[in-house]
Amino acid sequence: PKAMVAAAFHHLPARELAALEHPVDSDVLICSDHPAATEATAEVVRHIPGLRPLDAGELSNAAPIEAFAAVLLQLNARYRTRVAIKLTGIDDAG
């Protein structure tokens, strides 16, 4: 097989991405075993205002990243808001 897989958008609900009238301010963690797949996914992310693509390493990192969504859901319920992942200490040039 010649397919290259990347995992991303773990913490962004589709309805938020579809609500174009409300800007999204979040990082998108991208996991892949193929640099070309990571870059192709990052290019898609760059076309969505307010999102920043970050290379989060190998595809095996996707499972724990996805699991963290449960924490975000709990925070959303507790504080009646919409939390987002935004990492500090990484400049936009990456």
GUFI-570240 format. One record per atom (N, C-alpha, C, O): x, z, y. Coordinates in pm, 1 decimal. Last residue first. Layout:
          x          z          y
          X          Z          Y
...
END
This chain:
          x          z          y
      750.5     1373.9     2779.6
      766.8     1400.4     2637.8
      908.2     1386.5     2594.3
      938.7     1405.7     2476.6
      653.4     1341.9     3026.8
      739.0     1233.4     2978.2
      765.8     1249.3     2829.5
      799.2     1152.8     2760.7
      523.4     1577.0     3084.3
      442.6     1461.1     3046.2
      525.1     1344.2     2996.0
      471.9     1255.8     2928.9
      699.0     1853.8     2929.8
      663.7     1768.6     3043.2
      591.6     1643.6     2994.1
      598.5     1609.2     2876.1
      604.3     2146.0     2787.9
      637.3     2007.8     2751.8
      599.8     1921.1     2870.9
      483.0     1914.9     2909.2
      510.5     2390.6     2865.9
      652.6     2379.3     2837.6
      697.3     2240.7     2794.4
      815.4     2219.5     2767.0
      192.3     2434.4     2699.3
      280.8     2439.0     2814.9
      425.0     2421.0     2770.2
      457.2     2434.3     2652.1
      -95.1     2267.1     2571.8
       32.4     2334.4     2549.0
      118.4     2327.6     2674.5
      117.4     2227.9     2746.7
     -417.5     2302.5     2530.6
     -327.5     2252.2     2634.3
     -198.3     2331.4     2621.4
     -193.3     2449.3     2656.3
     -720.7     2265.3     2380.0
     -579.5     2288.2     2351.6
     -498.2     2223.9     2462.7
     -509.3     2103.6     2486.2
    -1009.9     2422.0     2523.0
     -931.3     2304.4     2485.8
     -788.6     2347.3     2456.7
     -742.3     2451.6     2502.8
    -1345.8     2550.1     2509.2
    -1201.4     2566.5     2522.3
    -1131.7     2439.1     2475.5
    -1187.0     2359.9     2399.2
    -1630.1     2577.0     2664.5
    -1563.1     2477.6     2581.3
    -1414.1     2493.3     2605.0
    -1362.8     2453.8     2709.7
    -1840.9     2866.7     2639.5
    -1769.2     2764.2     2713.5
    -1717.2     2660.3     2616.5
    -1756.7     2657.2     2499.9
    -1902.3     3133.6     2561.0
    -2003.1     3035.6     2603.0
    -1942.5     2928.2     2693.0
    -1987.3     2903.8     2805.1
    -1730.8     3306.1     2443.6
    -1723.5     3294.9     2588.9
    -1820.2     3191.8     2646.4
    -1819.6     3165.9     2766.8
    -1804.7     3286.2     2169.9
    -1784.9     3416.9     2233.1
    -1793.5     3409.2     2385.0
    -1855.4     3494.5     2448.5
    -1811.0     3009.9     2121.1
    -1930.7     3092.0     2103.9
    -1918.7     3223.7     2179.8
    -2013.0     3266.7     2246.1
    -1543.4     2938.9     2175.1
    -1654.4     2873.4     2245.6
    -1781.1     2958.2     2238.3
    -1850.2     2975.8     2338.7
    -1410.7     3097.6     1986.4
    -1390.8     3121.4     2129.8
    -1502.5     3057.9     2212.3
    -1550.4     3117.6     2308.8
    -1502.4     2973.1     1751.6
    -1531.2     3114.3     1775.5
    -1516.3     3148.8     1923.5
    -1599.1     3220.6     1979.6
    -1390.4     2718.5     1784.2
    -1535.8     2734.3     1776.6
    -1577.2     2878.3     1803.9
    -1676.8     2902.3     1872.3
    -1118.1     2785.7     1771.7
    -1174.4     2731.3     1895.1
    -1326.6     2743.4     1897.1
    -1384.9     2775.2     2000.8
    -1100.5     2865.8     1505.5
    -1070.7     2961.7     1612.4
    -1132.3     2913.3     1743.7
    -1191.8     2991.7     1817.6
    -1153.7     2624.9     1377.9
    -1243.3     2739.3     1356.7
    -1222.9     2845.6     1464.3
    -1319.1     2908.3     1508.7
     -933.8     2469.3     1440.7
    -1061.7     2437.2     1504.3
    -1161.7     2551.7     1487.8
    -1245.7     2573.0     1575.2
     -728.7     2532.1     1274.9
     -736.8     2606.0     1400.6
     -866.3     2575.3     1476.4
     -903.3     2649.4     1567.5
     -743.1     2342.8     1075.2
     -795.6     2477.1     1047.8
     -811.5     2558.6     1175.6
     -898.7     2645.0     1183.4
     -602.4     2130.7     1189.4
     -747.6     2120.7     1172.9
     -809.7     2258.4     1150.9
     -917.6     2286.7     1202.9
     -345.1     2236.7     1159.8
     -396.4     2205.6     1293.4
     -548.6     2197.4     1288.8
     -616.0     2252.1     1376.1
     -316.9     2255.2      883.0
     -323.3     2377.7      962.8
     -372.7     2353.6     1105.2
     -435.6     2441.2     1164.6
     -339.4     1964.2      829.2
     -431.2     2064.4      772.1
     -432.5     2194.3      852.2
     -540.7     2241.1      887.4
     -126.3     1830.7      959.2
     -264.4     1809.1     1002.3
     -359.8     1917.0      950.8
     -451.8     1956.9     1022.2
      122.6     1851.5      853.6
       86.8     1948.0      958.0
      -59.6     1937.0      998.9
     -111.4     2025.8     1066.6
      153.6     1633.1      690.1
      123.5     1761.7      625.8
       89.0     1870.4      727.3
       31.2     1972.4      689.8
      243.2     1435.4      860.4
      101.6     1437.7      825.0
       61.8     1569.7      758.9
      -52.9     1612.6      771.4
      489.6     1574.1     1089.1
      445.6     1509.7      965.4
      295.4     1525.2      940.6
      230.6     1615.8      993.0
      442.0     1607.7     1445.6
      520.4     1602.4     1323.1
      449.9     1534.3     1207.4
      363.1     1449.0     1225.8
      300.2     1589.5     1675.8
      300.9     1720.0     1608.7
      368.4     1714.6     1472.0
      353.6     1806.7     1391.7
      330.8     1443.1     1973.0
      373.8     1421.8     1834.8
      389.1     1558.2     1769.2
      480.1     1633.9     1802.8
       59.8     1428.7     2190.4
      180.2     1501.7     2151.1
      207.7     1477.4     2003.5
      118.4     1489.7     1919.7
     -111.1     1277.3     2462.4
      -71.2     1273.8     2321.5
       56.9     1352.7     2298.1
      151.1     1344.3     2376.8
     -352.1     1404.7     2673.3
     -208.1     1384.6     2659.4
     -172.8     1384.7     2511.4
     -201.3     1481.9     2441.5
     -636.4     1316.7     2868.9
     -576.7     1352.0     2740.2
     -427.7     1320.6     2740.3
     -383.5     1222.3     2799.9
     -730.8     1224.1     3109.7
     -727.1     1368.2     3087.7
     -665.8     1411.4     2956.6
     -644.9     1530.7     2934.6
     -866.9      915.5     2998.8
     -824.8     1002.3     3109.2
     -833.3     1150.5     3072.3
     -930.5     1195.5     3011.7
     -739.8      738.2     2741.8
     -851.8      828.0     2770.3
     -807.2      925.1     2879.1
     -719.5     1008.3     2855.4
     -511.7      603.8     2681.7
     -616.7      528.5     2749.6
     -739.5      613.7     2782.3
     -833.5      564.5     2844.7
     -358.7      775.2     2530.5
     -320.1      751.8     2670.4
     -427.1      675.6     2748.9
     -430.7      683.8     2871.7
     -473.3      743.2     2276.3
     -494.6      867.2     2351.1
     -464.7      846.2     2499.4
     -538.9      895.0     2584.7
     -366.0      492.9     2204.6
     -511.3      510.0     2218.4
     -541.3      632.7     2304.1
     -625.0      626.8     2394.2
      -96.2      566.5     2192.3
     -139.6      463.9     2287.8
     -290.6      470.5     2309.2
     -337.4      454.9     2422.0
      -95.0      742.8     1979.4
      -64.4      792.8     2114.0
     -110.0      693.4     2220.3
     -157.2      733.4     2326.7
     -138.8      561.6     1772.0
     -240.8      661.7     1802.9
     -220.0      717.0     1942.9
     -316.2      736.1     2017.2
      103.2      422.8     1781.7
      -23.1      350.0     1797.8
     -136.4      445.9     1834.6
     -220.2      414.0     1919.0
      284.1      633.6     1730.1
      285.4      564.2     1858.7
      156.4      487.1     1882.6
      105.5      486.7     1994.6
      214.5      700.9     1465.7
      209.2      801.6     1571.9
      200.9      733.3     1707.2
      118.8      771.4     1790.6
      270.3      459.8     1340.7
      132.4      509.2     1341.9
      114.5      615.2     1449.7
       11.6      619.1     1517.1
      547.3      450.0     1373.9
      463.5      344.0     1431.3
      317.0      386.9     1438.5
      247.5      352.8     1534.2
      638.4      676.2     1227.4
      650.0      671.2     1373.8
      562.1      563.9     1438.5
      508.4      585.5     1547.1
      466.3      824.9      972.9
      512.2      693.5     1017.2
      518.9      690.2     1170.0
      415.3      700.3     1235.8
      342.9     1048.4      903.8
      473.3     1028.3      840.7
      535.6      896.5      884.8
      644.4      860.3      839.8
      177.0     1231.4     1163.7
      193.1     1113.7     1079.1
      331.7     1114.4     1016.9
      425.4     1173.5     1070.7
      -34.1     1377.4     1403.3
       50.1     1397.8     1284.9
       56.6     1268.1     1205.0
      -45.3     1203.1     1181.7
      -87.1     1478.0     1730.5
      -85.8     1364.0     1638.6
       12.4     1391.7     1526.1
      128.2     1425.4     1550.6
     -295.4     1651.3     1944.1
     -183.7     1663.3     1850.9
     -194.8     1552.9     1746.9
     -298.8     1536.4     1683.1
     -373.9     1616.7     2266.3
     -413.8     1565.8     2135.4
     -290.6     1569.4     2046.6
     -193.0     1498.6     2071.5
     -471.5     1839.4     2525.5
     -366.4     1773.0     2449.7
     -424.8     1727.4     2316.9
     -514.1     1791.7     2261.9
     -711.8     1794.4     2788.3
     -667.5     1850.1     2661.1
     -547.5     1772.7     2608.3
     -525.9     1656.4     2642.4
     -975.3     1760.5     2963.7
     -837.6     1799.5     2994.3
     -782.2     1869.2     2871.2
     -803.1     1989.0     2852.1
    -1217.8     1523.0     3045.0
    -1161.4     1606.7     2939.1
    -1017.5     1636.8     2978.0
     -945.2     1546.9     3021.0
    -1486.6     1491.6     3280.1
    -1347.7     1469.6     3238.1
    -1303.8     1569.3     3131.1
    -1347.9     1684.2     3128.6
    -1797.8     1367.2     3236.0
    -1726.9     1494.9     3238.0
    -1583.1     1472.4     3191.3
    -1560.4     1437.9     3075.3
    -1892.8     1115.1     3199.8
    -1910.3     1173.0     3333.1
    -1840.5     1308.4     3347.4
    -1825.6     1358.9     3458.7
    -1863.7     1054.1     2932.3
    -1765.9     1000.0     3026.3
    -1777.6     1059.0     3166.1
    -1681.8     1053.5     3243.2
    -1903.5     1180.3     2657.7
    -1959.9     1220.5     2786.8
    -1862.5     1180.6     2897.6
    -1788.5     1264.1     2949.7
    -1754.2     1122.5     2433.9
    -1857.4     1026.5     2473.4
    -1916.7     1057.5     2610.4
    -1974.8      969.0     2673.1
    -1598.1     1344.6     2401.0
    -1531.4     1218.3     2431.3
    -1631.8     1114.5     2480.8
    -1597.1     1028.0     2561.2
    -1799.5     1522.1     2334.5
    -1723.4     1542.0     2458.0
    -1650.0     1415.2     2497.5
    -1641.3     1382.6     2615.9
    -1887.7     1426.2     2091.8
    -1981.8     1426.0     2204.7
    -1910.5     1448.6     2337.1
    -1955.5     1399.9     2440.9
    -1667.7     1470.2     1926.5
    -1702.9     1333.1     1964.0
    -1796.5     1331.0     2084.1
    -1785.5     1242.9     2169.3
    -1449.7     1739.2     2012.4
    -1577.1     1692.2     1958.0
    -1610.8     1552.2     2009.7
    -1584.2     1520.9     2125.7
    -1124.9     1786.5     1945.1
    -1209.4     1724.4     2046.8
    -1338.6     1673.8     1983.9
    -1336.9     1575.5     1909.9
     -935.7     1867.6     1765.5
    -1002.1     1970.6     1845.4
    -1091.7     1913.4     1954.4
    -1130.4     1985.2     2046.6
     -823.6     1648.3     1636.0
     -876.6     1758.9     1556.2
     -965.8     1852.6     1637.3
    -1060.4     1910.4     1583.9
     -705.7     1408.9     1716.0
     -837.3     1445.5     1769.6
     -902.4     1558.0     1690.2
    -1024.8     1562.0     1678.5
     -538.9     1282.9     1417.6
     -543.9     1323.9     1558.0
     -687.1     1363.3     1594.2
     -778.1     1352.0     1512.1
     -317.8     1142.0     1185.7
     -429.3     1234.4     1206.4
     -424.3     1282.5     1350.7
     -317.8     1318.7     1400.7
     -236.8      827.5     1046.4
     -211.6      929.2     1148.0
     -336.9     1014.7     1159.0
     -448.5      965.3     1143.4
      -92.9      612.1      806.6
     -198.4      706.3      842.4
     -149.3      800.3      951.8
      -35.1      846.2      949.7
      -56.9      282.1      716.6
        9.2      395.0      781.6
     -100.7      484.8      837.2
     -190.8      438.1      906.9
      -57.9       74.9      429.6
     -131.9      149.2      531.5
      -46.9      262.8      586.1
       25.0      330.2      512.4
       39.2      -69.9      224.7
      112.2      -77.7      350.5
       40.9       -3.8      463.0
       76.7      -19.3      579.8
       83.2        0.0     -120.3
        0.0        0.0        0.0
       87.0        0.0      125.8
      193.3       61.9      130.7
END
